[in-house]
C-alpha cells in the first residue's frame, strides 16, 4: 500500500500551500495493520480501513460501490477487457477514450 500512496500524483488545489497527498485512504480488510495505520498517520492521511474479524462499520461500502461501478462500466466495453496493445501509450489512449465515452453517456 505504501508504494501506491507515495506514487500518487500531487493534488492541485488552492495557491499557497497546496496538499500533495490525499486527505483519506479507504481500504479493506487486507490492508489492516498497525504499521500501515501509523505510516498513514505520519503522512497526514486519515486511514479508513475496515478492521479484521469485525463488522464493516467504516462506511467503506458506500465509497467502494462507486469505484466498482465505474470499473464495471470500463470493463463493459469489449476493447477494455481484452487488450492486445503492448505500448503503454496505446493503453492510456484507450483508457482516455473509454472515460470520455462514459462521460458522454452520462451527459446524454
PDB file as gemmi writes it, atoms N, CA and C in Angstrom:
CRYST1    1.000    1.000    1.000  90.00  90.00  90.00 P 1                      
ATOM      1  N   UNK A   1       0.819  -1.181   0.000  1.00  0.00           N  
ATOM      2  CA  UNK A   1       0.000   0.000   0.000  1.00  0.00           C  
ATOM      3  C   UNK A   1       0.870   1.255   0.000  1.00  0.00           C  
ATOM      4  N   UNK A   2       1.986   1.237   0.700  1.00  0.00           N  
ATOM      5  CA  UNK A   2       2.825   2.421   0.808  1.00  0.00           C  
ATOM      6  C   UNK A   2       3.378   2.886  -0.545  1.00  0.00           C  
ATOM      7  N   UNK A   3       3.876   1.989  -1.420  1.00  0.00           N  
ATOM      8  CA  UNK A   3       4.340   2.473  -2.723  1.00  0.00           C  
ATOM      9  C   UNK A   3       3.234   3.140  -3.538  1.00  0.00           C  
ATOM     10  N   UNK A   4       2.015   2.642  -3.439  1.00  0.00           N  
ATOM     11  CA  UNK A   4       0.904   3.251  -4.177  1.00  0.00           C  
ATOM     12  C   UNK A   4       0.588   4.644  -3.632  1.00  0.00           C  
ATOM     13  N   UNK A   5       0.651   4.811  -2.317  1.00  0.00           N  
ATOM     14  CA  UNK A   5       0.377   6.122  -1.717  1.00  0.00           C  
ATOM     15  C   UNK A   5       1.472   7.114  -2.083  1.00  0.00           C  
ATOM     16  N   UNK A   6       2.717   6.681  -2.046  1.00  0.00           N  
ATOM     17  CA  UNK A   6       3.824   7.583  -2.373  1.00  0.00           C  
ATOM     18  C   UNK A   6       3.887   7.909  -3.859  1.00  0.00           C  
ATOM     19  N   UNK A   7       3.397   7.009  -4.717  1.00  0.00           N  
ATOM     20  CA  UNK A   7       3.409   7.253  -6.158  1.00  0.00           C  
ATOM     21  C   UNK A   7       2.196   8.060  -6.611  1.00  0.00           C  
ATOM     22  N   UNK A   8       1.295   8.376  -5.704  1.00  0.00           N  
ATOM     23  CA  UNK A   8       0.097   9.131  -6.044  1.00  0.00           C  
ATOM     24  C   UNK A   8       0.510  10.513  -6.547  1.00  0.00           C  
ATOM     25  N   UNK A   9      -0.060  10.978  -7.664  1.00  0.00           N  
ATOM     26  CA  UNK A   9       0.334  12.295  -8.181  1.00  0.00           C  
ATOM     27  C   UNK A   9      -0.069  13.417  -7.225  1.00  0.00           C  
ATOM     28  N   UNK A  10       0.672  14.521  -7.289  1.00  0.00           N  
ATOM     29  CA  UNK A  10       0.385  15.647  -6.404  1.00  0.00           C  
ATOM     30  C   UNK A  10      -0.978  16.232  -6.731  1.00  0.00           C  
ATOM     31  N   UNK A  11      -1.672  16.649  -5.691  1.00  0.00           N  
ATOM     32  CA  UNK A  11      -3.019  17.175  -5.830  1.00  0.00           C  
ATOM     33  C   UNK A  11      -2.938  18.683  -6.002  1.00  0.00           C  
ATOM     34  N   UNK A  12      -3.614  19.178  -7.027  1.00  0.00           N  
ATOM     35  CA  UNK A  12      -3.666  20.629  -7.222  1.00  0.00           C  
ATOM     36  C   UNK A  12      -4.768  21.193  -6.356  1.00  0.00           C  
ATOM     37  N   UNK A  13      -4.531  22.382  -5.856  1.00  0.00           N  
ATOM     38  CA  UNK A  13      -5.542  22.984  -5.000  1.00  0.00           C  
ATOM     39  C   UNK A  13      -5.374  24.482  -4.959  1.00  0.00           C  
ATOM     40  N   UNK A  14      -5.649  25.033  -3.816  1.00  0.00           N  
ATOM     41  CA  UNK A  14      -5.558  26.471  -3.628  1.00  0.00           C  
ATOM     42  C   UNK A  14      -4.092  26.914  -3.686  1.00  0.00           C  
ATOM     43  N   UNK A  15      -3.833  28.126  -4.193  1.00  0.00           N  
ATOM     44  CA  UNK A  15      -2.466  28.622  -4.194  1.00  0.00           C  
ATOM     45  C   UNK A  15      -1.982  28.835  -2.762  1.00  0.00           C  
ATOM     46  N   UNK A  16      -0.704  28.766  -2.598  1.00  0.00           N  
ATOM     47  CA  UNK A  16      -0.123  28.930  -1.273  1.00  0.00           C  
ATOM     48  C   UNK A  16       0.522  27.631  -0.840  1.00  0.00           C  
ATOM     49  N   UNK A  17      -0.160  26.888  -0.006  1.00  0.00           N  
ATOM     50  CA  UNK A  17       0.355  25.615   0.492  1.00  0.00           C  
ATOM     51  C   UNK A  17      -0.581  24.501   0.040  1.00  0.00           C  
ATOM     52  N   UNK A  18      -0.503  24.056  -1.218  1.00  0.00           N  
ATOM     53  CA  UNK A  18      -1.420  23.015  -1.680  1.00  0.00           C  
ATOM     54  C   UNK A  18      -1.087  21.665  -1.069  1.00  0.00           C  
ATOM     55  N   UNK A  19      -2.110  20.819  -0.942  1.00  0.00           N  
ATOM     56  CA  UNK A  19      -1.898  19.455  -0.445  1.00  0.00           C  
ATOM     57  C   UNK A  19      -1.198  18.643  -1.517  1.00  0.00           C  
ATOM     58  N   UNK A  20      -0.327  17.787  -1.098  1.00  0.00           N  
ATOM     59  CA  UNK A  20       0.356  16.918  -2.056  1.00  0.00           C  
ATOM     60  C   UNK A  20      -0.130  15.481  -1.940  1.00  0.00           C  
ATOM     61  N   UNK A  21      -0.853  15.180  -0.872  1.00  0.00           N  
ATOM     62  CA  UNK A  21      -1.362  13.824  -0.666  1.00  0.00           C  
ATOM     63  C   UNK A  21      -2.858  13.881  -0.383  1.00  0.00           C  
ATOM     64  N   UNK A  22      -3.551  12.775  -0.592  1.00  0.00           N  
ATOM     65  CA  UNK A  22      -4.994  12.776  -0.295  1.00  0.00           C  
ATOM     66  C   UNK A  22      -5.257  12.911   1.201  1.00  0.00           C  
ATOM     67  N   UNK A  23      -6.469  13.344   1.545  1.00  0.00           N  
ATOM     68  CA  UNK A  23      -6.823  13.501   2.964  1.00  0.00           C  
ATOM     69  C   UNK A  23      -7.171  12.170   3.616  1.00  0.00           C  
ATOM     70  N   UNK A  24      -7.836  11.277   2.855  1.00  0.00           N  
ATOM     71  CA  UNK A  24      -8.276   9.989   3.401  1.00  0.00           C  
ATOM     72  C   UNK A  24      -7.849   8.865   2.475  1.00  0.00           C  
ATOM     73  N   UNK A  25      -7.691   7.694   3.059  1.00  0.00           N  
ATOM     74  CA  UNK A  25      -7.400   6.498   2.285  1.00  0.00           C  
ATOM     75  C   UNK A  25      -8.378   5.416   2.719  1.00  0.00           C  
ATOM     76  N   UNK A  26      -9.167   4.904   1.774  1.00  0.00           N  
ATOM     77  CA  UNK A  26     -10.121   3.846   2.042  1.00  0.00           C  
ATOM     78  C   UNK A  26      -9.504   2.519   1.631  1.00  0.00           C  
ATOM     79  N   UNK A  27      -9.609   1.515   2.498  1.00  0.00           N  
ATOM     80  CA  UNK A  27      -9.048   0.203   2.187  1.00  0.00           C  
ATOM     81  C   UNK A  27      -9.897  -0.870   2.863  1.00  0.00           C  
ATOM     82  N   UNK A  28      -9.709  -2.108   2.420  1.00  0.00           N  
ATOM     83  CA  UNK A  28     -10.478  -3.201   3.005  1.00  0.00           C  
ATOM     84  C   UNK A  28      -9.629  -3.973   4.005  1.00  0.00           C  
ATOM     85  N   UNK A  29     -10.130  -5.137   4.416  1.00  0.00           N  
ATOM     86  CA  UNK A  29      -9.504  -5.929   5.487  1.00  0.00           C  
ATOM     87  C   UNK A  29      -8.047  -6.281   5.210  1.00  0.00           C  
ATOM     88  N   UNK A  30      -7.693  -6.496   3.974  1.00  0.00           N  
ATOM     89  CA  UNK A  30      -6.345  -6.953   3.641  1.00  0.00           C  
ATOM     90  C   UNK A  30      -5.250  -5.958   3.984  1.00  0.00           C  
ATOM     91  N   UNK A  31      -5.586  -4.691   4.115  1.00  0.00           N  
ATOM     92  CA  UNK A  31      -4.573  -3.663   4.391  1.00  0.00           C  
ATOM     93  C   UNK A  31      -4.553  -3.234   5.849  1.00  0.00           C  
ATOM     94  N   UNK A  32      -5.295  -3.918   6.694  1.00  0.00           N  
ATOM     95  CA  UNK A  32      -5.376  -3.537   8.101  1.00  0.00           C  
ATOM     96  C   UNK A  32      -4.150  -4.022   8.863  1.00  0.00           C  
ATOM     97  N   UNK A  33      -3.349  -3.085   9.317  1.00  0.00           N  
ATOM     98  CA  UNK A  33      -2.220  -3.401  10.200  1.00  0.00           C  
ATOM     99  C   UNK A  33      -1.849  -2.135  10.964  1.00  0.00           C  
ATOM    100  N   UNK A  34      -1.260  -2.323  12.117  1.00  0.00           N  
ATOM    101  CA  UNK A  34      -0.865  -1.178  12.937  1.00  0.00           C  
ATOM    102  C   UNK A  34       0.220  -0.364  12.236  1.00  0.00           C  
ATOM    103  N   UNK A  35       1.122  -1.043  11.523  1.00  0.00           N  
ATOM    104  CA  UNK A  35       2.208  -0.333  10.831  1.00  0.00           C  
ATOM    105  C   UNK A  35       1.652   0.552   9.715  1.00  0.00           C  
ATOM    106  N   UNK A  36       0.700   0.026   8.957  1.00  0.00           N  
ATOM    107  CA  UNK A  36       0.106   0.815   7.865  1.00  0.00           C  
ATOM    108  C   UNK A  36      -0.621   2.034   8.421  1.00  0.00           C  
ATOM    109  N   UNK A  37      -1.360   1.844   9.506  1.00  0.00           N  
ATOM    110  CA  UNK A  37      -2.072   2.967  10.109  1.00  0.00           C  
ATOM    111  C   UNK A  37      -1.095   4.011  10.644  1.00  0.00           C  
ATOM    112  N   UNK A  38      -0.007   3.568  11.243  1.00  0.00           N  
ATOM    113  CA  UNK A  38       0.977   4.508  11.793  1.00  0.00           C  
ATOM    114  C   UNK A  38       1.659   5.309  10.680  1.00  0.00           C  
ATOM    115  N   UNK A  39       2.002   4.657   9.593  1.00  0.00           N  
ATOM    116  CA  UNK A  39       2.655   5.352   8.485  1.00  0.00           C  
ATOM    117  C   UNK A  39       1.704   6.372   7.863  1.00  0.00           C  
ATOM    118  N   UNK A  40       0.444   5.977   7.678  1.00  0.00           N  
ATOM    119  CA  UNK A  40      -0.536   6.907   7.111  1.00  0.00           C  
ATOM    120  C   UNK A  40      -0.768   8.096   8.030  1.00  0.00           C  
ATOM    121  N   UNK A  41      -0.812   7.845   9.332  1.00  0.00           N  
ATOM    122  CA  UNK A  41      -0.976   8.933  10.293  1.00  0.00           C  
ATOM    123  C   UNK A  41       0.214   9.880  10.228  1.00  0.00           C  
ATOM    124  N   UNK A  42       1.425   9.327  10.088  1.00  0.00           N  
ATOM    125  CA  UNK A  42       2.634  10.139   9.993  1.00  0.00           C  
ATOM    126  C   UNK A  42       2.632  10.988   8.716  1.00  0.00           C  
ATOM    127  N   UNK A  43       2.059  10.451   7.636  1.00  0.00           N  
ATOM    128  CA  UNK A  43       1.969  11.190   6.376  1.00  0.00           C  
ATOM    129  C   UNK A  43       0.828  12.202   6.372  1.00  0.00           C  
ATOM    130  N   UNK A  44      -0.011  12.195   7.403  1.00  0.00           N  
ATOM    131  CA  UNK A  44      -1.122  13.136   7.482  1.00  0.00           C  
ATOM    132  C   UNK A  44      -2.355  12.677   6.723  1.00  0.00           C  
ATOM    133  N   UNK A  45      -2.481  11.364   6.538  1.00  0.00           N  
ATOM    134  CA  UNK A  45      -3.608  10.793   5.816  1.00  0.00           C  
ATOM    135  C   UNK A  45      -4.477  10.033   6.809  1.00  0.00           C  
ATOM    136  N   UNK A  46      -5.775  10.320   6.797  1.00  0.00           N  
ATOM    137  CA  UNK A  46      -6.695   9.605   7.686  1.00  0.00           C  
ATOM    138  C   UNK A  46      -6.991   8.239   7.079  1.00  0.00           C  
ATOM    139  N   UNK A  47      -6.725   7.190   7.833  1.00  0.00           N  
ATOM    140  CA  UNK A  47      -6.934   5.824   7.354  1.00  0.00           C  
ATOM    141  C   UNK A  47      -8.351   5.368   7.696  1.00  0.00           C  
ATOM    142  N   UNK A  48      -9.132   5.051   6.665  1.00  0.00           N  
ATOM    143  CA  UNK A  48     -10.468   4.477   6.853  1.00  0.00           C  
ATOM    144  C   UNK A  48     -10.359   3.046   6.351  1.00  0.00           C  
ATOM    145  N   UNK A  49      -9.874   2.177   7.239  1.00  0.00           N  
ATOM    146  CA  UNK A  49      -9.592   0.794   6.882  1.00  0.00           C  
ATOM    147  C   UNK A  49     -10.513  -0.113   7.691  1.00  0.00           C  
ATOM    148  N   UNK A  50     -11.178  -1.027   7.015  1.00  0.00           N  
ATOM    149  CA  UNK A  50     -12.021  -1.991   7.708  1.00  0.00           C  
ATOM    150  C   UNK A  50     -11.130  -2.900   8.549  1.00  0.00           C  
ATOM    151  N   UNK A  51     -11.516  -3.111   9.799  1.00  0.00           N  
ATOM    152  CA  UNK A  51     -10.700  -3.919  10.690  1.00  0.00           C  
ATOM    153  C   UNK A  51     -11.007  -5.398  10.516  1.00  0.00           C  
ATOM    154  N   UNK A  52      -9.982  -6.207  10.686  1.00  0.00           N  
ATOM    155  CA  UNK A  52     -10.145  -7.650  10.534  1.00  0.00           C  
ATOM    156  C   UNK A  52     -10.989  -8.227  11.663  1.00  0.00           C  
ATOM    157  N   UNK A  53     -11.731  -9.270  11.331  1.00  0.00           N  
ATOM    158  CA  UNK A  53     -12.576 -10.008  12.285  1.00  0.00           C  
ATOM    159  C   UNK A  53     -13.629  -9.129  12.954  1.00  0.00           C  
ATOM    160  N   UNK A  54     -14.055  -8.063  12.284  1.00  0.00           N  
ATOM    161  CA  UNK A  54     -15.110  -7.205  12.811  1.00  0.00           C  
ATOM    162  C   UNK A  54     -16.052  -6.839  11.679  1.00  0.00           C  
ATOM    163  N   UNK A  55     -17.220  -6.358  12.058  1.00  0.00           N  
ATOM    164  CA  UNK A  55     -18.167  -5.868  11.064  1.00  0.00           C  
ATOM    165  C   UNK A  55     -17.580  -4.625  10.409  1.00  0.00           C  
ATOM    166  N   UNK A  56     -18.068  -4.318   9.204  1.00  0.00           N  
ATOM    167  CA  UNK A  56     -17.527  -3.175   8.476  1.00  0.00           C  
ATOM    168  C   UNK A  56     -17.637  -1.906   9.297  1.00  0.00           C  
ATOM    169  N   UNK A  57     -18.759  -1.264   9.289  1.00  0.00           N  
ATOM    170  CA  UNK A  57     -18.970  -0.080  10.099  1.00  0.00           C  
ATOM    171  C   UNK A  57     -18.144   1.123   9.683  1.00  0.00           C  
ATOM    172  N   UNK A  58     -17.235   0.961   8.695  1.00  0.00           N  
ATOM    173  CA  UNK A  58     -16.376   2.070   8.298  1.00  0.00           C  
ATOM    174  C   UNK A  58     -16.991   2.898   7.186  1.00  0.00           C  
ATOM    175  N   UNK A  59     -18.111   2.461   6.635  1.00  0.00           N  
ATOM    176  CA  UNK A  59     -18.727   3.172   5.521  1.00  0.00           C  
ATOM    177  C   UNK A  59     -18.016   2.906   4.206  1.00  0.00           C  
ATOM    178  N   UNK A  60     -17.156   1.896   4.202  1.00  0.00           N  
ATOM    179  CA  UNK A  60     -16.359   1.603   3.016  1.00  0.00           C  
ATOM    180  C   UNK A  60     -17.217   1.161   1.849  1.00  0.00           C  
ATOM    181  N   UNK A  61     -18.326   0.494   2.106  1.00  0.00           N  
ATOM    182  CA  UNK A  61     -19.176   0.006   1.026  1.00  0.00           C  
ATOM    183  C   UNK A  61     -19.765   1.115   0.177  1.00  0.00           C  
ATOM    184  N   UNK A  62     -20.066   2.261   0.783  1.00  0.00           N  
ATOM    185  CA  UNK A  62     -20.635   3.378   0.031  1.00  0.00           C  
ATOM    186  C   UNK A  62     -19.632   3.931  -0.959  1.00  0.00           C  
ATOM    187  N   UNK A  63     -18.386   4.052  -0.562  1.00  0.00           N  
ATOM    188  CA  UNK A  63     -17.347   4.587  -1.443  1.00  0.00           C  
ATOM    189  C   UNK A  63     -16.907   3.521  -2.429  1.00  0.00           C  
ATOM    190  N   UNK A  64     -16.775   2.315  -1.966  1.00  0.00           N  
ATOM    191  CA  UNK A  64     -16.296   1.233  -2.818  1.00  0.00           C  
ATOM    192  C   UNK A  64     -17.267   0.936  -3.955  1.00  0.00           C  
ATOM    193  N   UNK A  65     -18.561   1.083  -3.713  1.00  0.00           N  
ATOM    194  CA  UNK A  65     -19.551   0.810  -4.744  1.00  0.00           C  
ATOM    195  C   UNK A  65     -19.337   1.715  -5.948  1.00  0.00           C  
ATOM    196  N   UNK A  66     -19.009   2.981  -5.716  1.00  0.00           N  
ATOM    197  CA  UNK A  66     -18.792   3.921  -6.810  1.00  0.00           C  
ATOM    198  C   UNK A  66     -17.608   3.474  -7.656  1.00  0.00           C  
ATOM    199  N   UNK A  67     -16.546   3.039  -7.006  1.00  0.00           N  
ATOM    200  CA  UNK A  67     -15.350   2.593  -7.723  1.00  0.00           C  
ATOM    201  C   UNK A  67     -15.645   1.321  -8.509  1.00  0.00           C  
ATOM    202  N   UNK A  68     -16.294   0.354  -7.880  1.00  0.00           N  
ATOM    203  CA  UNK A  68     -16.592  -0.906  -8.565  1.00  0.00           C  
ATOM    204  C   UNK A  68     -17.561  -0.695  -9.725  1.00  0.00           C  
ATOM    205  N   UNK A  69     -18.530   0.209  -9.573  1.00  0.00           N  
ATOM    206  CA  UNK A  69     -19.450   0.504 -10.656  1.00  0.00           C  
ATOM    207  C   UNK A  69     -18.705   1.104 -11.847  1.00  0.00           C  
ATOM    208  N   UNK A  70     -17.783   2.024 -11.581  1.00  0.00           N  
ATOM    209  CA  UNK A  70     -17.033   2.665 -12.663  1.00  0.00           C  
ATOM    210  C   UNK A  70     -16.136   1.656 -13.369  1.00  0.00           C  
ATOM    211  N   UNK A  71     -15.507   0.780 -12.616  1.00  0.00           N  
ATOM    212  CA  UNK A  71     -14.669  -0.254 -13.235  1.00  0.00           C  
ATOM    213  C   UNK A  71     -15.528  -1.185 -14.081  1.00  0.00           C  
ATOM    214  N   UNK A  72     -16.738  -1.503 -13.606  1.00  0.00           N  
ATOM    215  CA  UNK A  72     -17.597  -2.376 -14.407  1.00  0.00           C  
ATOM    216  C   UNK A  72     -18.039  -1.680 -15.690  1.00  0.00           C  
ATOM    217  N   UNK A  73     -18.234  -0.370 -15.652  1.00  0.00           N  
ATOM    218  CA  UNK A  73     -18.545   0.370 -16.874  1.00  0.00           C  
ATOM    219  C   UNK A  73     -17.390   0.283 -17.858  1.00  0.00           C  
ATOM    220  N   UNK A  74     -16.170   0.429 -17.339  1.00  0.00           N  
ATOM    221  CA  UNK A  74     -14.992   0.331 -18.216  1.00  0.00           C  
ATOM    222  C   UNK A  74     -14.868  -1.064 -18.809  1.00  0.00           C  
ATOM    223  N   UNK A  75     -15.051  -2.079 -17.976  1.00  0.00           N  
ATOM    224  CA  UNK A  75     -14.911  -3.456 -18.448  1.00  0.00           C  
ATOM    225  C   UNK A  75     -16.075  -3.882 -19.334  1.00  0.00           C  
ATOM    226  N   UNK A  76     -17.168  -3.124 -19.319  1.00  0.00           N  
ATOM    227  CA  UNK A  76     -18.295  -3.420 -20.181  1.00  0.00           C  
ATOM    228  C   UNK A  76     -17.977  -3.165 -21.649  1.00  0.00           C  
ATOM    229  N   UNK A  77     -16.961  -2.363 -21.885  1.00  0.00           N  
ATOM    230  CA  UNK A  77     -16.525  -2.108 -23.260  1.00  0.00           C  
ATOM    231  C   UNK A  77     -15.519  -3.198 -23.631  1.00  0.00           C  
ATOM    232  N   UNK A  78     -15.817  -3.952 -24.662  1.00  0.00           N  
ATOM    233  CA  UNK A  78     -15.012  -5.127 -25.001  1.00  0.00           C  
ATOM    234  C   UNK A  78     -13.535  -4.798 -25.185  1.00  0.00           C  
ATOM    235  N   UNK A  79     -13.265  -3.677 -25.796  1.00  0.00           N  
ATOM    236  CA  UNK A  79     -11.870  -3.310 -26.069  1.00  0.00           C  
ATOM    237  C   UNK A  79     -11.082  -3.104 -24.768  1.00  0.00           C  
ATOM    238  N   UNK A  80     -11.764  -2.738 -23.708  1.00  0.00           N  
ATOM    239  CA  UNK A  80     -11.076  -2.533 -22.437  1.00  0.00           C  
ATOM    240  C   UNK A  80     -10.854  -3.854 -21.702  1.00  0.00           C  
ATOM    241  N   UNK A  81     -11.674  -4.871 -22.005  1.00  0.00           N  
ATOM    242  CA  UNK A  81     -11.494  -6.171 -21.358  1.00  0.00           C  
ATOM    243  C   UNK A  81     -10.318  -6.929 -21.952  1.00  0.00           C  
ATOM    244  N   UNK A  82     -10.232  -6.941 -23.272  1.00  0.00           N  
ATOM    245  CA  UNK A  82      -9.184  -7.678 -23.962  1.00  0.00           C  
ATOM    246  C   UNK A  82      -8.226  -6.691 -24.609  1.00  0.00           C  
ATOM    247  N   UNK A  83      -7.033  -6.610 -24.065  1.00  0.00           N  
ATOM    248  CA  UNK A  83      -6.059  -5.666 -24.604  1.00  0.00           C  
ATOM    249  C   UNK A  83      -4.916  -6.426 -25.251  1.00  0.00           C  
ATOM    250  N   UNK A  84      -4.637  -6.042 -26.467  1.00  0.00           N  
ATOM    251  CA  UNK A  84      -3.534  -6.651 -27.196  1.00  0.00           C  
ATOM    252  C   UNK A  84      -2.392  -5.666 -27.408  1.00  0.00           C  
ATOM    253  N   UNK A  85      -2.567  -4.442 -26.966  1.00  0.00           N  
ATOM    254  CA  UNK A  85      -1.553  -3.410 -27.182  1.00  0.00           C  
ATOM    255  C   UNK A  85      -0.404  -3.580 -26.203  1.00  0.00           C  
ATOM    256  N   UNK A  86       0.797  -3.430 -26.694  1.00  0.00           N  
ATOM    257  CA  UNK A  86       1.965  -3.569 -25.828  1.00  0.00           C  
ATOM    258  C   UNK A  86       2.472  -2.225 -25.342  1.00  0.00           C  
ATOM    259  N   UNK A  87       2.254  -1.182 -26.114  1.00  0.00           N  
ATOM    260  CA  UNK A  87       2.750   0.129 -25.728  1.00  0.00           C  
ATOM    261  C   UNK A  87       1.856   0.748 -24.659  1.00  0.00           C  
ATOM    262  N   UNK A  88       2.490   1.298 -23.641  1.00  0.00           N  
ATOM    263  CA  UNK A  88       1.732   1.940 -22.568  1.00  0.00           C  
ATOM    264  C   UNK A  88       0.964   3.145 -23.098  1.00  0.00           C  
ATOM    265  N   UNK A  89       1.510   3.818 -24.100  1.00  0.00           N  
ATOM    266  CA  UNK A  89       0.850   4.970 -24.687  1.00  0.00           C  
ATOM    267  C   UNK A  89      -0.498   4.576 -25.294  1.00  0.00           C  
ATOM    268  N   UNK A  90      -0.548   3.425 -25.943  1.00  0.00           N  
ATOM    269  CA  UNK A  90      -1.799   2.956 -26.542  1.00  0.00           C  
ATOM    270  C   UNK A  90      -2.815   2.575 -25.477  1.00  0.00           C  
ATOM    271  N   UNK A  91      -2.362   1.945 -24.407  1.00  0.00           N  
ATOM    272  CA  UNK A  91      -3.280   1.583 -23.320  1.00  0.00           C  
ATOM    273  C   UNK A  91      -3.861   2.834 -22.668  1.00  0.00           C  
ATOM    274  N   UNK A  92      -3.028   3.865 -22.472  1.00  0.00           N  
ATOM    275  CA  UNK A  92      -3.520   5.117 -21.906  1.00  0.00           C  
ATOM    276  C   UNK A  92      -4.514   5.792 -22.848  1.00  0.00           C  
ATOM    277  N   UNK A  93      -4.259   5.690 -24.143  1.00  0.00           N  
ATOM    278  CA  UNK A  93      -5.186   6.274 -25.113  1.00  0.00           C  
ATOM    279  C   UNK A  93      -6.544   5.575 -25.051  1.00  0.00           C  
ATOM    280  N   UNK A  94      -6.554   4.246 -24.953  1.00  0.00           N  
ATOM    281  CA  UNK A  94      -7.821   3.509 -24.855  1.00  0.00           C  
ATOM    282  C   UNK A  94      -8.530   3.844 -23.545  1.00  0.00           C  
ATOM    283  N   UNK A  95      -7.775   4.014 -22.451  1.00  0.00           N  
ATOM    284  CA  UNK A  95      -8.390   4.399 -21.175  1.00  0.00           C  
ATOM    285  C   UNK A  95      -9.045   5.771 -21.284  1.00  0.00           C  
ATOM    286  N   UNK A  96      -8.352   6.716 -21.920  1.00  0.00           N  
ATOM    287  CA  UNK A  96      -8.912   8.060 -22.082  1.00  0.00           C  
ATOM    288  C   UNK A  96     -10.159   8.029 -22.960  1.00  0.00           C  
ATOM    289  N   UNK A  97     -10.129   7.234 -24.015  1.00  0.00           N  
ATOM    290  CA  UNK A  97     -11.297   7.120 -24.889  1.00  0.00           C  
ATOM    291  C   UNK A  97     -12.481   6.503 -24.147  1.00  0.00           C  
ATOM    292  N   UNK A  98     -12.227   5.474 -23.367  1.00  0.00           N  
ATOM    293  CA  UNK A  98     -13.305   4.833 -22.602  1.00  0.00           C  
ATOM    294  C   UNK A  98     -13.885   5.801 -21.571  1.00  0.00           C  
ATOM    295  N   UNK A  99     -13.023   6.578 -20.908  1.00  0.00           N  
ATOM    296  CA  UNK A  99     -13.510   7.549 -19.927  1.00  0.00           C  
ATOM    297  C   UNK A  99     -14.348   8.627 -20.600  1.00  0.00           C  
ATOM    298  N   UNK A 100     -13.935   9.063 -21.787  1.00  0.00           N  
ATOM    299  CA  UNK A 100     -14.721  10.082 -22.483  1.00  0.00           C  
ATOM    300  C   UNK A 100     -16.058   9.505 -22.970  1.00  0.00           C  
ATOM    301  N   UNK A 101     -16.102   8.242 -23.367  1.00  0.00           N  
ATOM    302  CA  UNK A 101     -17.370   7.611 -23.761  1.00  0.00           C  
ATOM    303  C   UNK A 101     -18.298   7.526 -22.554  1.00  0.00           C  
ATOM    304  N   UNK A 102     -17.733   7.174 -21.390  1.00  0.00           N  
ATOM    305  CA  UNK A 102     -18.547   7.105 -20.176  1.00  0.00           C  
ATOM    306  C   UNK A 102     -19.132   8.483 -19.823  1.00  0.00           C  
ATOM    307  N   UNK A 103     -18.305   9.525 -19.926  1.00  0.00           N  
ATOM    308  CA  UNK A 103     -18.798  10.890 -19.631  1.00  0.00           C  
ATOM    309  C   UNK A 103     -19.880  11.293 -20.624  1.00  0.00           C  
ATOM    310  N   UNK A 104     -19.677  10.960 -21.887  1.00  0.00           N  
ATOM    311  CA  UNK A 104     -20.681  11.290 -22.903  1.00  0.00           C  
ATOM    312  C   UNK A 104     -22.001  10.590 -22.613  1.00  0.00           C  
ATOM    313  N   UNK A 105     -21.940   9.335 -22.212  1.00  0.00           N  
ATOM    314  CA  UNK A 105     -23.171   8.593 -21.897  1.00  0.00           C  
ATOM    315  C   UNK A 105     -23.886   9.164 -20.678  1.00  0.00           C  
ATOM    316  N   UNK A 106     -23.103   9.627 -19.692  1.00  0.00           N  
ATOM    317  CA  UNK A 106     -23.714  10.223 -18.501  1.00  0.00           C  
ATOM    318  C   UNK A 106     -24.391  11.548 -18.829  1.00  0.00           C  
ATOM    319  N   UNK A 107     -23.773  12.332 -19.709  1.00  0.00           N  
ATOM    320  CA  UNK A 107     -24.332  13.644 -20.053  1.00  0.00           C  
ATOM    321  C   UNK A 107     -25.471  13.548 -21.055  1.00  0.00           C  
ATOM    322  N   UNK A 108     -25.518  12.465 -21.802  1.00  0.00           N  
ATOM    323  CA  UNK A 108     -26.536  12.313 -22.831  1.00  0.00           C  
ATOM    324  C   UNK A 108     -27.915  12.101 -22.266  1.00  0.00           C  
TER     325      UNK A 108                                                      
END                                                                             
